[in-house]
Amino acid sequence: MNEALLNLIAANAAFVGTHFAMSHPLRMPMVKALGGTGFQLAYSIVSIVTLAWIYFAFKAAPPADLPGSGDIGWIIGTILTLPALILFAGSLLGNPALPTPQAQEQARAEPKGVFKVTRHPMMWGFALWALSHIVIHYSLRTTITAFAMGVLALVGARLQDRKKEALMGDAWVQWESKTSYWPRWGALFTAGAFPWAVGLILFVFLSWLHGPLGAVNAGIWRWF
């Protein structure tokens, strides 16, 4: 494996590792030492720096060094991307995992929308996005980065449950009892108009944007 790919692996490991560390074992010590605002600032700086490292390492790595999985891979990847974006869109509304004043109230309410699918729709959206890139089998740089983001999403979701149990107590325990970590895919069809509408818009737009930004036609634009 060449130096550029090793650098990319290190960058992804740093991004994922610092996220896990600052979100869980180091969170309380950092908050005590820096205060709430200082912690958020430090968290943001570390995240931006490590993400920038990924970006530059990704650009330096070989762009297409795998045989690819052909049209079958692109079809699977395209199919996976749509539910990923529907889950992501729906996760932006009424999500008790987000740090909002309404979190306790939202956790005690009955789940609706994409939360009938999973209590971690944003994380599963990222995981499906990652898987959609892995199955295309286009380049090692893509596979390395997508795998890291998938691990961050799914392991992070499990760790988030523990953190929220400690921070929110009974409210999060109630939320866990009414929702599922593993997606109940049949419920996606009753997720509501908003996540489907926004998810479809993002699906069309981001698939198109893949061409100008990545010089690779993706999604439905690969066949149109």
Helices and strands as residue ranges (DSSP letters): H 3-23, H 27-60, H 70-91, H 103-108, G 113-116, H 121-136, H 140-168, H 170-178, G 185-190, H 193-214, G 219-222
